[in-house]
Amino acid sequence: MTDNATLRESFKKGANLSDLLKEGELGDTAFFYQEPLAEEQTKVLTLDAEYARRLHGRIKSDGEYKVEIDWKDDAGNIIYTETIVDTEIGGTWTEYNEVVDSPHVDIKISHEDAETVEQIVDASFVLS
């Protein structure tokens, strides 16, 4: 599994996140780079990786934001929703590195800042 420093450095360089998977490692990657997030909007990163064991990633926005993960079954039905951060202060990185409950996830990033109309989001995740 990719460590925090490697993920952070590769993200800064705009690397293809699939390159972060170790040779022979199966997985999926998803990211937002400088993605606009409008008021009351939610953006979703979807990852699917059979036999995945860990979900690792990080998110930052320039305004307050909320992050949730929908854990899904093989048919795409939501098993449950996990709140990673309820309201994070803008400019703060939220990191996640946990054993997965399912190899099918939606990571939802929501605009929670009443004082800004639009935010800019950076997020990168590896499921493997």
SULSULNOR-V714106 format. One record per residue. SS is DSSP state (a for helix, b for strand, c for the rest). Layout:
SS + SS
This chain:
c + c + c + a + a + a + a + a + a + a + a + a + c + c + c + c + a + a + a + a + c + c + c + c + c + c + c + b + b + b + b + b + b + b + b + b + b + b + c + c + c + b + b + b + b + b + b + b + c + c + c + c + c + b + b + b + b + b + b + b + b + c + c + c + b + b + b + b + b + b + b + b + c + c + c + c + c + b + b + b + b + b + b + b + b + b + b + b + c + c + c + c + c + b + b + b + b + b + b + c + c + c + c + b + b + b + b + b + b + b + b + c + c + c + c + c + c + b + b + b + b + b + b + b + b + b + b + c
